[in-house]
Amino acid sequence: MSPVDSPKATAVFTAGRLDAVLGKYTMYRLILLVLAALAAYSLLLNALGWLTFGIPQMLVHLAMCLGLTYVSNRGLAALFHVRPHSESSLITGLLLYFLFWPSFTPLDMAGVALACVLASASKYALAWRGRHIFNPAAAGAFVTGLTGLNIATWWAATPAMLWLLIPGILLVLYRTRKLLMASLFLVVATAIVSAELMQAGLTLGSALWQALAQRPLLFFVGFMLTEPLTLAPRRWQQLALAAVVGALFALPYNFGFIANSPELALLTGNLLAFLVGQRGGLRLRFTGSRPLTPSTTEFAFEPSRPIRFVPGQYMELDLPHAKSDGKGRRRVFSLTSAPGSETVTFGVRTAEPLSAAKKVLLDLKPGDEVAATSVGGDFVLPRDPRTPVLLIAAGIGITPFLAHLSSGAAQDRDVVLLLLARNPAEIAYAPELQASGARILARLADGSVPPSFITDAGTPESGGAAAGRLDGDSLKVLVPDITNRAVYISGSPASVASLRRAARKAGARRVHVDSFSGY
């Protein structure tokens, strides 16, 4: 490897390792762990004198926020005859811990208690078809502010907290792939706040520092604006939402008892996201499963109502299990069925070791129901059917491409699909691929020959199928016109990182990726 390539290779390797580590945790579990670490860090700062709340006040405040949100959530879940989501309630409790000032003043404590109960209640009362519309912590804080009992101060926006806050939100935003959305929000909100501060006499540097270190922009965007359940489904919608919420967050206004606040900005954004998204959760009735390969299984469900999605998007399923494996109960799976189908299907890797969520899927009996909480994703093909595409699937990465092909993508445009699998038996959806009309290539790790309808994608040096890693040169040989194609890559984080680099070296100008980790 040349010195020029070494930094790039190191970056790819580092990204792959980071994805592999973060992939062990669901988005909810990662957010919970980061918030818990920040709570512990705040106690340490207080002990060192960097915060001045008092350790007893902070401990009581933390216990009250966690305890009341947890207990009220379980009580309301029992009342509405649904399974409580404990991780969600603990996250809400930790958010409220950072929103309200720790205090022993009776009215302040009553306000915090009310915010905790209202936050839990909003998941059920302010919901549509099982999906809560508003961020629970923001809803609880906003309504509590209207009562006058207490007002959210967002005290996490303290310079001393930045040392752990910044790495924490970067981890969360990287895991949730919301760095661009967060950046746009920060640019809009910081520009408005800084301009206002400069008009008041501050220098540019001081204005930027105050906006980012002493206003809750970072905490807000890292843990609340990007909450998965209250986001719009498409990236362009999320970016537009980030700009709108950034302006609402920063612009001063006052209409009687309604004034600008982070909570109101977020709730407005939540409502806009709800209006453009899959409005409400739904029930999926299990109709059956079938083995795709020795290591993958397809699961089919009949939805309780029609589902709005476009090929390439995913669905989040709520799969409660009695014995937790630390990965949470909400899991994301690519939809393999075409929009408009009477059933929705998911292709899932079911090789050992199995996660608790996958065991729930495998234990389903026909007629059993599971809840689907959201639909989203931007792994969609270009709108212009004249744009040729190259689809590269590593292992289970074939699943999002099935919806594209099932919808007739190869009938409308020039499609080349490159499969990377261990052996012929691990090529999933072979009948569907054969009937798709796409040009299919395959590289098999064991060096064997793929099925007859698939072109062997071995390197010229090997004289056939090659077990070596696909690099830029070999990819260019396989797809000489790759520079004219929109490239889509799907698979494990490590595979996606390597294949993305190979596509770039082969001359690809537009590369879209979709990775599967930790489920």
C-alpha positions in Angstrom: 0.0 0.0 0.0 1.4 3.4 -1.0 1.8 6.2 1.6 -1.0 8.1 -0.1 -3.4 5.3 0.5 -2.4 4.6 4.1 -4.4 7.4 5.8 -7.4 6.4 3.7 -7.0 2.8 4.6 -6.6 3.7 8.3 -9.8 5.8 8.2 -11.7 3.0 6.6 -10.4 0.5 9.1 -11.2 2.9 12.0 -14.7 3.6 10.8 -15.3 -0.1 10.3 -14.2 -0.9 13.9 -16.2 2.0 15.3 -19.3 0.8 13.4 -18.7 -2.8 14.7 -18.5 -1.6 18.3 -21.4 0.8 18.2 -23.4 -1.8 16.2 -23.5 -3.9 19.4 -26.0 -1.4 20.8 -29.3 -0.2 19.5 -29.8 3.5 19.1 -31.9 3.6 22.3 -29.4 1.7 24.4 -26.5 3.9 23.2 -28.4 7.0 24.0 -29.3 5.6 27.4 -25.7 4.8 28.2 -24.4 8.2 27.0 -27.0 10.0 29.1 -26.2 7.9 32.1 -22.5 8.7 31.7 -23.3 12.4 31.5 -25.4 12.1 34.7 -22.5 10.5 36.5 -20.1 13.1 35.1 -22.4 15.9 36.3 -22.2 14.5 39.8 -18.4 14.4 39.6 -18.3 18.0 38.4 -20.4 19.0 41.3 -18.1 17.2 43.8 -15.2 19.0 42.2 -16.9 22.4 42.5 -17.5 23.0 38.8 -21.2 22.8 39.4 -22.9 24.3 42.5 -26.2 22.5 42.9 -25.3 20.4 45.9 -24.8 16.6 45.8 -28.0 15.9 47.8 -30.1 18.0 45.5 -28.7 16.3 42.4 -29.1 12.8 43.7 -32.7 13.4 44.8 -33.4 15.2 41.5 -32.0 12.3 39.5 -33.8 9.6 41.6 -37.1 11.5 41.2 -36.8 11.9 37.5 -35.9 8.3 36.9 -38.3 6.9 39.4 -41.3 8.9 38.5 -41.0 8.4 34.7 -40.4 4.7 35.2 -43.3 4.1 37.6 -45.7 6.3 35.7 -44.8 4.7 32.4 -45.4 1.2 33.7 -48.7 2.3 35.3 -50.0 3.9 32.1 -48.9 0.9 30.1 -50.9 -1.4 32.4 -53.9 1.0 32.0 -53.7 0.9 28.2 -52.9 -2.8 28.1 -49.5 -2.4 26.3 -46.0 -3.6 27.2 -44.0 -0.8 28.8 -40.7 0.2 27.1 -38.4 0.7 30.1 -35.5 2.0 28.1 -37.6 4.8 26.7 -38.9 5.8 30.1 -35.3 5.9 31.6 -34.1 8.0 28.6 -37.0 10.4 29.3 -36.1 10.6 33.0 -32.5 11.4 32.2 -33.5 14.1 29.8 -35.7 15.7 32.4 -32.8 15.5 34.9 -30.8 17.8 32.6 -33.7 20.1 31.7 -34.8 21.1 35.2 -32.7 22.8 37.9 -32.0 20.4 40.9 -33.7 22.0 43.9 -35.3 21.2 47.2 -37.8 24.0 46.9 -41.3 22.4 47.2 -42.8 24.1 44.1 -39.8 23.3 42.0 -39.9 19.6 43.0 -43.7 19.6 42.3 -43.0 21.0 38.9 -40.4 18.3 38.1 -42.8 15.6 39.4 -45.5 16.9 37.1 -43.2 17.1 34.1 -42.2 13.4 34.7 -45.8 12.2 34.8 -46.9 14.4 31.9 -43.9 13.1 29.8 -45.1 9.5 30.3 -48.7 10.4 29.7 -47.9 12.2 26.4 -46.8 8.8 25.0 -50.3 7.6 25.3 -52.6 10.7 25.3 -50.7 12.6 22.6 -50.4 9.6 20.2 -52.0 8.4 17.0 -52.4 4.7 16.3 -49.8 3.8 18.9 -47.2 6.3 17.8 -46.4 9.2 20.1 -46.4 12.5 18.2 -44.2 14.6 20.5 -40.9 14.1 22.3 -42.1 13.1 25.7 -39.5 15.1 27.7 -40.2 18.3 25.7 -44.0 17.8 26.0 -43.8 17.4 29.8 -41.5 20.3 30.2 -43.6 22.6 28.0 -46.9 21.9 29.7 -45.3 22.2 33.2 -43.9 25.6 32.1 -47.5 26.7 31.3 -48.6 25.9 34.8 -46.0 28.1 36.4 -44.8 25.4 38.8 -41.4 25.2 37.2 -39.6 26.2 34.0 -37.0 24.1 32.1 -33.6 25.7 32.3 -31.6 23.2 30.2 -28.7 23.4 32.7 -26.7 20.8 30.7 -25.7 23.8 28.6 -22.7 24.4 31.0 -19.1 24.9 29.7 -17.8 22.3 32.1 -20.2 19.6 30.7 -18.7 20.1 27.2 -15.8 17.8 27.8 -18.0 14.7 27.8 -21.1 16.2 26.1 -19.4 16.8 22.8 -17.9 13.2 22.5 -21.2 11.8 23.6 -23.4 13.6 21.1 -20.9 12.8 18.3 -21.2 9.1 19.1 -25.0 9.3 19.1 -25.1 11.3 15.9 -22.6 9.0 14.1 -24.5 5.9 15.2 -27.9 7.4 14.1 -26.3 8.8 10.9 -27.7 12.3 11.7 -24.5 14.3 11.5 -25.6 16.3 8.5 -29.0 17.1 10.0 -27.4 18.2 13.3 -24.9 20.3 11.4 -27.6 22.2 9.5 -29.5 22.8 12.7 -26.4 24.2 14.4 -25.5 26.4 11.5 -28.9 28.0 11.4 -29.4 28.3 15.1 -25.8 29.5 15.9 -25.9 32.1 13.1 -29.1 33.6 14.5 -28.0 33.5 18.1 -24.6 34.9 17.3 -25.9 37.7 15.2 -28.2 38.7 18.1 -25.3 38.6 20.6 -23.0 40.6 18.3 -25.7 43.3 18.0 -25.6 43.5 21.8 -21.9 44.2 21.6 -20.1 40.9 21.8 -17.3 39.9 19.5 -17.7 37.1 17.0 -15.7 34.7 19.0 -17.5 35.5 22.3 -20.9 35.2 20.5 -20.0 31.8 19.0 -18.7 30.6 22.4 -21.8 31.7 24.2 -24.1 30.2 21.6 -22.5 26.8 21.7 -21.3 26.5 25.3 -23.9 28.4 27.2 -27.1 27.7 25.1 -28.5 24.2 24.9 -28.0 23.8 21.2 -25.7 20.8 21.4 -27.7 18.9 24.0 -30.9 19.7 22.1 -29.7 18.4 18.7 -27.8 15.4 20.1 -30.5 13.9 22.2 -33.9 15.4 21.3 -34.2 16.8 17.8 -32.8 13.5 16.3 -35.1 11.2 18.4 -35.9 8.4 15.9 -39.7 8.1 16.6 -40.4 11.7 16.1 -38.4 12.3 12.9 -39.6 12.7 9.3 -38.9 9.5 7.2 -36.7 11.0 4.4 -33.4 12.8 4.7 -34.5 15.9 2.7 -37.5 16.2 5.0 -35.2 15.9 8.1 -32.8 18.6 6.7 -35.8 20.9 6.1 -37.0 20.2 9.6 -33.6 20.9 11.0 -33.5 24.4 9.4 -37.1 25.2 10.5 -36.5 24.1 14.1 -33.1 25.9 14.2 -34.9 29.1 13.3 -37.7 28.6 15.8 -35.1 27.7 18.5 -33.1 30.9 18.0 -35.5 33.6 16.9 -37.0 35.6 19.8 -40.8 35.9 19.9 -43.5 36.3 22.5 -47.3 35.9 22.0 -48.7 36.4 25.4 -48.2 33.3 27.4 -46.4 31.6 24.5 -42.8 32.6 24.0 -39.9 31.0 22.2 -38.3 28.1 24.0 -36.4 24.9 23.0 -39.4 22.8 24.0 -41.8 24.7 21.8 -39.4 24.6 18.9 -39.0 20.9 19.2 -42.7 20.2 19.6 -43.5 22.3 16.5 -40.9 20.2 14.6 -42.4 17.0 15.9 -45.8 18.0 14.6 -44.4 18.8 11.2 -42.5 15.5 11.1 -45.7 13.6 12.0 -47.7 15.3 9.2 -45.2 14.1 6.5 -44.4 10.7 7.9 -46.1 7.3 8.5 -48.8 8.6 10.8 -48.9 6.2 13.7 -47.7 2.7 14.5 -49.4 -0.3 13.2 -49.9 -4.0 13.9 -48.3 -6.7 11.8 -49.9 -10.2 11.9 -47.4 -13.0 11.3 -48.3 -15.2 8.3 -45.2 -17.4 8.1 -41.5 -17.7 7.3 -39.3 -19.5 4.9 -35.6 -20.2 4.8 -33.7 -18.2 2.2 -30.3 -19.7 2.8 -28.7 -21.8 5.6 -28.1 -18.6 7.5 -31.0 -16.3 6.5 -34.8 -16.4 6.9 -37.7 -14.4 5.5 -40.6 -13.4 7.7 -43.9 -12.3 6.2 -46.6 -10.2 7.9 -50.0 -8.9 7.0 -50.3 -5.2 8.1 -53.4 -3.9 9.9 -53.6 -1.1 7.3 -51.8 -0.1 4.2 -48.2 1.0 4.7 -46.7 4.0 2.9 -43.1 3.4 2.0 -40.8 3.5 -1.0 -38.4 0.7 -2.1 -35.2 0.7 -0.1 -36.7 2.0 3.2 -36.7 0.1 6.5 -39.3 -0.5 9.2 -38.7 -0.5 13.0 -40.3 -3.4 14.8 -41.0 -3.6 18.5 -40.1 -7.1 19.7 -40.5 -7.4 23.4 -38.6 -10.2 25.1 -38.5 -11.4 28.7 -34.8 -11.9 28.9 -32.9 -8.9 27.7 -29.5 -9.3 25.9 -28.7 -5.6 26.2 -29.7 -4.7 22.6 -33.2 -3.4 23.3 -36.5 -4.5 21.9 -36.9 -2.1 18.9 -35.0 -3.3 15.8 -34.7 -2.0 12.3 -35.2 -4.3 9.2 -35.2 -3.5 5.5 -38.5 -4.1 3.7 -38.0 -6.6 0.9 -41.6 -6.5 -0.4 -42.8 -4.0 -3.0 -45.1 -1.1 -2.0 -48.7 -2.1 -2.3 -48.2 -5.7 -1.5 -50.7 -7.4 0.7 -47.9 -8.7 2.9 -44.7 -7.1 4.1 -41.6 -9.2 4.3 -38.2 -9.0 5.9 -35.1 -11.0 5.1 -33.1 -11.5 8.4 -29.8 -13.2 9.1 -30.6 -16.0 11.6 -27.3 -17.7 12.0 -26.0 -18.3 15.6 -25.4 -16.4 17.8 -29.0 -15.2 17.8 -30.0 -11.9 19.5 -33.1 -11.9 21.7 -35.1 -10.0 19.1 -34.3 -12.6 16.4 -35.4 -15.4 18.8 -38.7 -13.6 19.2 -39.1 -13.6 15.4 -38.2 -17.3 15.1 -40.7 -18.2 17.9 -43.6 -16.4 16.2 -46.6 -18.5 15.3 -49.1 -17.7 12.5 -51.6 -15.2 13.8 -49.2 -13.7 16.3 -48.9 -9.9 16.2 -46.0 -7.5 16.5 -46.0 -3.7 16.5 -44.2 -1.6 13.9 -43.2 1.8 15.2 -41.8 3.7 12.2 -40.9 3.6 8.5 -37.9 5.6 7.2 -34.7 5.6 5.3 -33.2 7.2 2.1 -31.7 4.1 0.4 -33.8 4.8 -2.6 -32.9 4.9 -6.3 -32.7 8.1 -8.4 -36.0 9.5 -9.5 -34.8 9.7 -13.1 -35.1 6.1 -14.6 -32.5 7.0 -17.2 -29.8 7.0 -14.4 -28.0 3.6 -14.5 -27.2 2.1 -11.1 -24.8 -0.4 -9.7 -26.1 -2.3 -6.6 -23.5 -4.0 -4.5 -24.8 -6.4 -1.8 -22.6 -8.1 0.8 -24.4 -11.0 2.4 -27.6 -9.9 4.1 -27.1 -6.6 2.3 -29.3 -8.0 -0.5 -32.5 -7.2 1.4 -33.0 -3.5 0.6 -32.4 -4.3 -3.1 -35.2 -6.8 -3.2 -37.8 -4.1 -2.8 -36.2 -2.2 -5.7 -36.2 -5.3 -7.9 -39.7 -6.4 -6.8 -41.0 -3.0 -7.8 -39.7 -3.5 -11.4 -36.6 -1.3 -11.1 -34.7 -3.4 -13.7 -37.6 -3.0 -16.1 -37.4 0.8 -16.1 -33.6 1.4 -15.9 -30.2 -0.2 -16.4 -29.4 -2.2 -13.3 -26.3 -4.2 -12.4 -26.3 -6.1 -9.2 -23.1 -7.4 -7.7 -23.4 -10.1 -5.0 -20.7 -11.0 -2.5 -21.5 -14.3 -0.7 -19.6 -17.2 0.9 -20.9 -19.8 -1.5 -23.8 -20.5 -3.9 -26.0 -21.7 -1.1 -25.7 -18.3 0.6 -27.2 -16.4 -2.4 -30.6 -15.4 -1.1 -33.7 -14.8 -3.3 -32.2 -16.5 -6.3 -35.6 -17.1 -8.0 -36.5 -13.4 -7.6 -33.1 -12.3 -8.8 -33.4 -14.5 -11.9 -36.8 -13.0 -12.8 -35.8 -9.4 -12.0 -34.3 -8.5 -15.4 -31.2 -7.1 -13.8 -27.7 -8.1 -14.9 -26.4 -10.2 -11.9 -22.8 -10.7 -11.0 -21.5 -12.7 -8.1 -18.2 -13.2 -6.3 -18.1 -16.2 -4.0 -15.6 -16.4 -1.2 -15.0 -20.1 -1.6 -14.1 -19.8 -5.2 -17.0 -21.8 -6.5 -19.1 -21.1 -9.5 -22.4 -19.2 -9.0 -25.7 -20.4 -10.5 -26.0 -20.3 -14.3 -28.1 -17.1 -14.5 -25.4 -15.2 -12.6 -22.1 -14.0 -14.2 -19.0 -15.1 -12.4 -17.3 -11.9 -11.0 -13.9 -13.4 -10.4 -10.8 -11.3 -11.1 -9.0 -11.9 -14.4 -5.9 -13.0 -12.6 -7.7 -15.9 -10.9 -9.2 -17.2 -14.1 -12.6 -17.4 -12.4 -14.2 -16.7 -9.1 -11.9 -15.0 -6.6 -11.9 -15.2 -2.9 -9.9 -12.0 -2.5 -11.2 -8.7 -1.3 -12.9 -6.6 -4.1 -10.7 -3.6 -4.8 -11.1 -0.6 -7.1 -9.2 -2.1 -10.0 -11.2 -5.3 -10.1 -14.4 -3.4 -9.7 -13.5 -1.2 -12.6 -12.9 -4.3 -14.7 -16.3 -5.8 -13.7 -18.2 -2.6 -14.3 -16.3 -0.5 -16.8 -18.9 2.3 -16.9 -19.1 2.7 -13.1 -18.3 6.4 -13.4 -21.7 6.8 -15.1 -23.6 4.8 -12.5 -25.1 5.7 -9.2 -23.6 3.2 -6.8 -25.5 1.6 -3.9 -23.7 -0.5 -1.3 -25.4 -2.6 1.4 -24.0 -5.0 4.0 -22.1 -5.1 7.3 -20.4 -1.9 8.4 -16.9 -3.4 7.7 -18.0 -4.6 4.2 -19.7 -1.3 3.4 -16.6 0.7 4.4 -14.3 -1.4 2.3 -16.6 -1.5 -0.7 -17.2 2.2 -0.6 -13.5 2.9 -0.8 -13.2 0.4 -3.7 -16.1 2.1 -5.6 -14.4 5.5 -5.1 -11.1 4.2 -6.4 -12.9 2.7 -9.4 -14.2 6.2 -10.3 -17.7 6.2 -8.8 -19.0 9.7 -8.4 -22.2 9.0 -6.4 -22.1 6.3 -3.7 -25.0 5.6 -1.3 -24.6 3.2 1.6 -26.8 1.2 3.9 -25.2 -0.9 6.7 -26.6 -3.6 9.0 -25.1 -3.8 12.4 -26.0 -5.1 15.9 -29.4 -6.6 15.3 
